């Protein structure tokens, strides 16, 4: 699994997706991130994502982000797990 720390992310690298719940996202989030809740992302990945783009996946504790990266990698997406810093 490809990983980087949050402070290493640069918006030119790709799209940063925060998979935490929208309420938690509103309270605190990386300003470069977009919020796509974990369940919504996995159920609609074929509509929401493009296999020609790079995605960086994060959440508060990392559990859902790690699972999402594993699953999306299996489906052929270029995804990297982002560790909260």
Buried (B, 14 or more C-beta within 10 A) or exposed (E): EEBBEBEEBEEEBBBBBBBBBEEBBEEEBBEBBEBBBBEBBBEEBEEBBEEEEEBBBBBBEBEBBBBBBEBBBEEEBBBBBBBEE
